Amino acid sequence: MIRAHRIALAPNNRQATYFARAAGTARFAYNWALAEWQCQYAAWKQDNSLPKPSQVALRRQLNAIKREQFPWMLEVTKTAPQMAIIQLGEAFRNFFAGRARYPKFRKKGVHDRFTLTNDQFRVEGSRIRIPNLGWVRMRESLRFAGKIMSATVSRVADRWFVSITVETEDPPRRPTENQGSVGVDLGVSALATLSTGDTITGPKAHTALLKRLRRVSRSLSRKQKGSSNRNKAKAKLARLHARIANIRQDALHKLTSDLTRRFHTIGIEDLNVRGMMANRHLARSIADMSFHECRRQLAYKADQRGGQVVVADRWFPSSKMCSVCGAVQKAMPLSTRQWICPDCGVHHDRDVNAARNLAHYAVSSTVSACGEEGAGSGRETGVKPASVKQEISTEPV
């Protein structure tokens, strides 16, 4: 198993300057290689006898000219430009495989980073040795034991971090508390509503700090471009954005860790976040909840504990279906938060009912995978739950 540990660094001014130069060198090499790739690929399309561009050829080409044309590259570690070109090759490989979009040119100040190979640095306790720089203090020591593969130094706002990748043995799985299955309905008013009836509100960090964010943004816009005060205001705004992201990440990690620790099977929805963001009244609140990140964390944390995450189809009517009798309503506007089932007369909270339907779906899907037996959903229905899903998933929620 390959795991990464992201650790905050405590560099002095000289070390921070070196990091900025190395990140700038990596950015320049990436952009130079991307421009060369485009030119060589266009030439290859005109004349197929010419070689197609590759990251190996571009690395050799850069090594041949950098001493004469780019001597400032020699001031930082040699792996900064080389690994940047390798990453460009991975980006093109993902693009041609349909896993990513076409690579774009990197911008200064946006995800500044550079990568070191395992033979170019050394970790001892709470410090890391970097070529041409020396020892740099880390805020904590490396948590994982094993073969160190690489390290990526990156900047977030005005802070520097190092992400150390380690190849370790698969850790023993910590079993869940086996509290059964749970359905999780993600929403805007509450981050998550569980089938147990519990509600997790969520911090809503962006909404809480929106006034301060607007004030700092206005202050930045009034500063003269190129001035020191503008740079200070820009750093202040970046720190505020980083704080918002950290608050959101902290809440998501606490929620997902608690769910995967307690429940073996977790049912969630496959939300169309891009379509939901088209609603200009809710787009900011939806983005503040970070639904995709919540799903990603649930998936890998459940796998580490031997659990599973069952994702319901995007058209599964979790909100419109009665969790008691299984009747599906024809229409239910978003403003309807409470409703009574006309078939069985049960009063439902919209979010709790959706979470219970997701829990039933997760259990029935798990059982049907072992032989299409509809037992275990916890409710009385006239048909098998897994087959019901195929019949009722014909219209959107």
C-alpha positions as CSV (number, residue, x, y, z in Angstrom):
1,M,0.0,0.0,0.0
2,I,1.2,3.5,-0.9
3,R,0.3,6.2,1.7
4,A,1.1,9.9,1.9
5,H,1.6,12.0,5.0
6,R,1.2,15.7,4.6
7,I,3.3,17.6,7.1
8,A,3.6,21.4,7.7
9,L,7.1,22.8,7.4
10,A,8.7,25.6,9.4
11,P,11.2,27.2,7.0
12,N,13.2,30.3,7.7
13,N,13.3,33.2,5.1
14,R,16.2,31.7,3.2
15,Q,14.5,28.3,3.0
16,A,11.1,29.8,2.0
17,T,12.9,31.7,-0.8
18,Y,14.4,28.5,-2.0
19,F,11.0,26.8,-2.1
20,A,9.6,29.6,-4.1
21,R,12.4,29.4,-6.6
22,A,12.1,25.6,-6.9
23,A,8.4,25.8,-7.4
24,G,8.9,28.5,-10.0
25,T,11.5,26.3,-11.8
26,A,9.1,23.4,-11.8
27,R,6.3,25.6,-13.2
28,F,8.5,27.0,-15.9
29,A,9.7,23.5,-17.0
30,Y,6.1,22.3,-17.1
31,N,4.9,25.2,-19.2
32,W,8.0,24.9,-21.5
33,A,7.4,21.2,-22.0
34,L,3.7,21.7,-22.7
35,A,4.4,24.4,-25.3
36,E,7.0,22.1,-26.9
37,W,4.6,19.1,-26.8
38,Q,2.0,21.1,-28.7
39,C,4.4,22.3,-31.3
40,Q,5.9,18.8,-31.8
41,Y,2.5,17.1,-31.9
42,A,1.3,19.6,-34.5
43,A,4.4,18.9,-36.6
44,W,3.9,15.2,-36.3
45,K,0.3,15.5,-37.6
46,Q,1.7,17.3,-40.6
47,D,4.5,14.8,-41.1
48,N,4.2,11.3,-39.5
49,S,7.8,10.6,-40.2
50,L,8.7,12.9,-37.3
51,P,8.8,11.5,-33.8
52,K,5.8,12.0,-31.5
53,P,6.4,14.0,-28.4
54,S,7.1,12.2,-25.1
55,Q,8.1,13.2,-21.6
56,V,11.4,11.3,-21.9
57,A,12.4,13.2,-25.1
58,L,11.4,16.5,-23.6
59,R,13.5,15.8,-20.5
60,R,16.6,15.1,-22.6
61,Q,15.9,18.2,-24.7
62,L,15.7,20.4,-21.6
63,N,18.9,18.9,-20.1
64,A,20.8,19.7,-23.3
65,I,19.9,23.4,-23.3
66,K,19.3,24.4,-19.7
67,R,23.0,25.3,-19.0
68,E,23.1,27.8,-21.8
69,Q,19.5,29.1,-22.0
70,F,18.3,28.6,-18.4
71,P,21.3,28.6,-16.1
72,W,19.2,29.7,-13.1
73,M,17.7,26.2,-13.1
74,L,20.9,24.9,-11.6
75,E,20.3,26.9,-8.4
76,V,17.7,24.4,-7.3
77,T,17.4,20.6,-7.2
78,K,17.5,19.0,-10.6
79,T,14.4,16.9,-9.8
80,A,12.2,20.0,-9.7
81,P,12.1,20.5,-13.6
82,Q,12.5,16.8,-14.4
83,M,9.6,15.7,-12.2
84,A,7.4,18.5,-13.6
85,I,7.9,17.1,-17.1
86,I,7.1,13.6,-15.9
87,Q,3.9,14.9,-14.4
88,L,3.1,16.4,-17.7
89,G,3.5,13.0,-19.3
90,E,1.1,11.5,-16.7
91,A,-1.4,14.3,-17.4
92,F,-1.3,13.5,-21.2
93,R,-1.7,9.8,-20.4
94,N,-4.7,10.5,-18.3
95,F,-6.1,12.8,-21.0
96,F,-5.8,10.2,-23.8
97,A,-7.3,7.5,-21.5
98,G,-10.3,9.8,-20.9
99,R,-9.7,10.2,-17.2
100,A,-8.8,13.9,-17.3
101,R,-9.1,17.1,-19.3
102,Y,-6.4,18.5,-21.6
103,P,-3.4,19.8,-19.6
104,K,-3.3,23.5,-18.9
105,F,-0.4,25.9,-18.4
106,R,0.4,26.4,-14.7
107,K,0.0,29.9,-13.2
108,K,2.2,31.6,-10.6
109,G,0.7,31.4,-7.1
110,V,-1.8,28.7,-8.0
111,H,-0.8,25.3,-6.5
112,D,2.9,26.2,-6.3
113,R,4.8,22.9,-5.8
114,F,7.8,20.8,-6.8
115,T,8.6,17.1,-6.3
116,L,11.7,15.3,-5.1
117,T,12.6,11.7,-5.8
118,N,13.5,9.4,-2.9
119,D,17.3,9.7,-3.6
120,Q,17.2,13.5,-3.3
121,F,16.1,13.9,0.3
122,R,16.3,12.3,3.7
123,V,14.0,12.3,6.7
124,E,15.2,12.1,10.2
125,G,12.8,12.7,13.0
126,S,11.1,16.0,12.6
127,R,13.3,17.4,9.9
128,I,13.9,16.8,6.2
129,R,17.1,17.3,4.2
130,I,16.6,18.9,0.7
131,P,19.4,19.2,-1.9
132,N,21.2,22.6,-2.1
133,L,19.3,23.7,1.0
134,G,20.0,21.5,4.0
135,W,17.8,20.5,6.9
136,V,14.3,22.0,7.2
137,R,12.2,21.6,10.3
138,M,8.9,19.8,10.1
139,R,6.0,20.3,12.5
140,E,5.8,16.6,13.2
141,S,7.6,13.4,12.4
142,L,6.6,10.9,9.7
143,R,3.8,8.6,10.8
144,F,4.3,5.7,8.5
145,A,7.2,3.2,8.3
146,G,8.4,1.8,5.1
147,K,10.1,2.6,1.8
148,I,9.9,6.4,1.1
149,M,9.0,6.9,-2.6
150,S,8.9,10.7,-3.1
151,A,8.1,14.0,-1.5
152,T,6.2,17.0,-2.9
153,V,6.7,20.4,-1.3
154,S,3.7,22.7,-1.9
155,R,2.4,26.1,-0.7
156,V,-1.0,26.8,0.7
157,A,-1.5,30.6,1.3
158,D,1.8,31.6,2.9
159,R,2.5,28.2,4.5
160,W,4.7,25.4,3.1
161,F,3.9,21.7,3.4
162,V,5.6,18.5,2.4
163,S,3.7,15.4,1.3
164,I,5.9,12.3,1.8
165,T,4.8,9.1,-0.1
166,V,5.6,5.9,1.7
167,E,5.2,2.3,0.5
168,T,4.0,0.3,3.5
169,E,2.5,-3.0,4.3
170,D,-1.2,-3.2,4.4
171,P,-2.2,-2.3,8.0
172,P,-4.4,-4.6,10.0
173,R,-8.0,-3.6,9.4
174,R,-9.7,-2.1,12.5
175,P,-13.2,-3.6,12.5
176,T,-16.3,-1.5,12.8
177,E,-18.4,-1.4,15.9
178,N,-21.0,-3.4,13.8
179,Q,-24.0,-1.1,14.4
180,G,-25.5,-2.4,11.2
181,S,-26.2,-0.3,8.2
182,V,-27.0,3.4,7.8
183,G,-28.3,5.7,5.2
184,V,-26.8,9.1,4.7
185,D,-28.7,11.9,3.0
186,L,-26.5,14.8,2.2
187,G,-28.1,18.2,2.1
188,V,-27.8,22.0,2.3
189,S,-29.6,22.9,5.5
190,A,-27.8,19.9,7.3
191,L,-24.6,18.4,6.1
192,A,-25.9,14.9,6.6
193,T,-29.1,13.3,7.9
194,L,-28.8,9.7,9.1
195,S,-31.4,7.0,8.9
196,T,-31.1,6.8,12.7
197,G,-32.7,10.2,12.9
198,D,-29.4,12.0,13.8
199,T,-28.6,15.3,12.0
200,I,-25.2,16.7,11.5
201,T,-25.5,20.4,10.7
202,G,-22.0,21.1,9.5
203,P,-19.8,24.2,10.0
204,K,-20.8,26.1,6.8
205,A,-17.5,27.7,7.0
206,H,-17.9,29.8,3.8
207,T,-21.2,31.2,4.9
208,A,-19.9,31.9,8.4
209,L,-16.9,33.9,7.1
210,L,-18.6,35.4,4.1
211,K,-18.7,39.0,5.5
212,R,-15.0,38.8,6.4
213,L,-14.2,37.4,3.0
214,R,-16.0,40.2,1.2
215,R,-14.3,42.8,3.3
216,V,-10.9,41.4,2.7
217,S,-11.6,41.1,-1.1
218,R,-12.7,44.7,-1.3
219,S,-9.6,45.8,0.5
220,L,-7.5,43.9,-2.0
221,S,-9.3,45.4,-5.0
222,R,-8.4,48.9,-3.7
223,K,-4.7,48.3,-3.5
224,Q,-2.4,49.5,-6.3
225,K,-1.2,46.6,-8.5
226,G,2.4,45.8,-7.9
227,S,2.6,47.4,-4.5
228,S,3.7,45.8,-1.2
229,N,0.3,46.5,0.4
230,R,-1.4,44.6,-2.4
231,N,0.9,41.6,-1.8
232,K,0.0,41.7,1.9
233,A,-3.7,42.0,1.2
234,K,-3.4,39.1,-1.3
235,A,-1.7,36.9,1.3
236,K,-4.4,37.8,3.9
237,L,-7.1,36.8,1.5
238,A,-5.3,33.5,0.7
239,R,-5.0,32.7,4.4
240,L,-8.7,33.3,4.9
241,H,-9.6,30.9,2.0
242,A,-7.2,28.4,3.5
243,R,-8.9,28.7,6.9
244,I,-12.3,28.1,5.3
245,A,-11.0,25.0,3.5
246,N,-9.4,23.7,6.7
247,I,-12.7,24.1,8.7
248,R,-14.6,22.2,6.0
249,Q,-12.0,19.4,5.8
250,D,-12.0,19.0,9.6
251,A,-15.8,18.6,9.7
252,L,-15.8,16.1,6.9
253,H,-13.0,14.0,8.4
254,K,-14.8,13.9,11.7
255,L,-18.1,12.9,10.1
256,T,-16.7,10.2,7.8
257,S,-14.5,8.7,10.5
258,D,-17.4,8.4,12.9
259,L,-19.7,6.8,10.3
260,T,-17.1,4.3,9.1
261,R,-16.2,3.4,12.7
262,R,-19.8,2.7,13.7
263,F,-21.4,1.2,10.6
264,H,-20.3,-1.6,8.3
265,T,-22.6,-0.7,5.4
266,I,-23.3,2.9,4.4
267,G,-25.8,3.9,1.7
268,I,-25.5,7.3,-0.1
269,E,-26.8,8.9,-3.3
270,D,-25.0,9.5,-6.5
271,L,-25.6,13.3,-6.6
272,N,-25.5,15.4,-9.7
273,V,-23.5,18.1,-8.1
274,R,-22.8,20.0,-11.4
275,G,-26.6,20.1,-12.1
276,M,-27.3,21.2,-8.6
277,M,-24.8,24.0,-8.9
278,A,-26.8,25.4,-11.8
279,N,-29.4,26.6,-9.2
280,R,-28.1,30.1,-8.5
281,H,-30.0,30.3,-5.2
282,L,-28.3,27.2,-3.8
283,A,-25.0,27.0,-5.6
284,R,-22.9,28.7,-2.9
285,S,-24.4,26.5,-0.1
286,I,-24.0,23.4,-2.1
287,A,-20.3,24.2,-2.8
288,D,-19.8,24.9,0.9
289,M,-20.8,21.3,1.8
290,S,-18.4,19.6,-0.5
291,F,-20.5,16.5,-1.3
292,H,-17.9,14.8,-3.5
293,E,-15.1,15.0,-0.9
294,C,-17.5,13.5,1.7
295,R,-18.2,10.6,-0.6
296,R,-14.4,10.1,-1.4
297,Q,-13.5,10.0,2.3
298,L,-16.3,7.5,3.1
299,A,-15.1,5.2,0.3
300,Y,-11.5,4.9,1.4
301,K,-12.1,4.9,5.1
302,A,-14.8,2.2,4.8
303,D,-12.4,0.1,2.7
304,Q,-9.7,0.5,5.4
305,R,-12.1,-1.0,8.0
306,G,-13.5,-3.7,5.8
307,G,-16.8,-2.0,5.3
308,Q,-18.5,-0.9,2.1
309,V,-20.3,2.2,0.7
310,V,-23.3,1.4,-1.5
311,V,-24.1,4.3,-3.9
312,A,-27.7,4.5,-5.1
313,D,-28.5,5.4,-8.6
314,R,-28.9,9.1,-9.4
315,W,-32.6,8.5,-10.3
316,F,-33.4,6.5,-7.2
317,P,-36.5,8.3,-5.6
318,S,-35.2,8.4,-2.1
319,S,-37.2,11.5,-1.1
320,K,-40.4,10.6,-2.9
321,M,-40.6,7.0,-1.7
322,C,-42.3,6.1,1.6
323,S,-39.8,4.2,3.7
324,V,-42.6,2.2,5.3
325,C,-44.9,1.0,2.5
326,G,-42.7,1.7,-0.5
327,A,-45.2,3.9,-2.3
328,V,-43.7,6.5,-4.7
329,Q,-45.1,10.0,-5.0
330,K,-45.4,11.5,-8.5
331,A,-44.0,14.9,-7.6
332,M,-42.4,16.5,-4.5
333,P,-41.0,20.0,-4.7
334,L,-37.9,20.9,-2.8
335,S,-39.9,23.2,-0.5
336,T,-41.8,20.2,0.9
337,R,-39.9,19.3,4.1
338,Q,-42.7,17.3,5.8
339,W,-45.2,15.0,4.1
340,I,-47.8,12.3,4.9
341,C,-47.9,9.2,2.8
342,P,-51.4,8.9,1.2
343,D,-51.2,5.1,1.1
344,C,-50.2,4.3,4.7
345,G,-50.7,7.6,6.5
346,V,-47.2,7.8,8.0
347,H,-45.8,11.3,8.7
348,H,-42.3,11.7,7.2
349,D,-39.5,14.2,7.5
350,R,-38.1,14.5,4.0
351,D,-34.4,14.0,4.9
352,V,-34.9,11.3,7.5
353,N,-37.2,9.4,5.1
354,A,-34.6,9.7,2.3
355,A,-31.9,8.4,4.6
356,R,-34.0,5.4,5.6
357,N,-34.6,4.5,2.0
358,L,-30.9,4.7,1.3
359,A,-30.3,2.4,4.2
360,H,-32.9,-0.1,2.9
361,Y,-31.3,0.1,-0.6
362,A,-27.8,-0.5,0.8
363,V,-28.9,-3.6,2.7
364,S,-31.0,-5.0,-0.2
365,S,-28.2,-4.4,-2.7
366,T,-25.8,-6.2,-0.4
367,V,-28.1,-9.2,0.0
368,S,-29.1,-9.3,-3.7
369,A,-25.4,-9.6,-4.7
370,C,-25.4,-12.9,-2.9
371,G,-28.4,-14.4,-4.6
372,E,-31.2,-11.9,-5.1
373,E,-32.8,-12.6,-1.8
374,G,-34.9,-9.6,-0.7
375,A,-34.6,-10.2,3.1
376,G,-32.9,-7.8,5.5
377,S,-34.4,-4.5,4.4
378,G,-36.2,-4.1,7.7
379,R,-39.6,-3.3,6.2
380,E,-42.5,-5.3,4.8
381,T,-42.9,-5.0,1.1
382,G,-44.8,-7.0,-1.5
383,V,-41.8,-7.5,-3.7
384,K,-38.1,-8.1,-3.3
385,P,-36.3,-4.8,-2.5
386,A,-33.5,-5.2,-5.2
387,S,-36.1,-5.8,-7.9
388,V,-38.3,-2.9,-6.6
389,K,-35.4,-0.6,-7.2
390,Q,-35.3,-1.6,-10.9
391,E,-39.0,-0.9,-11.3
392,I,-39.3,2.4,-9.5
393,S,-36.2,4.2,-10.6
394,T,-37.8,5.6,-13.7
395,E,-38.2,9.3,-12.8
396,P,-35.9,11.8,-11.0
397,V,-36.2,12.8,-7.4
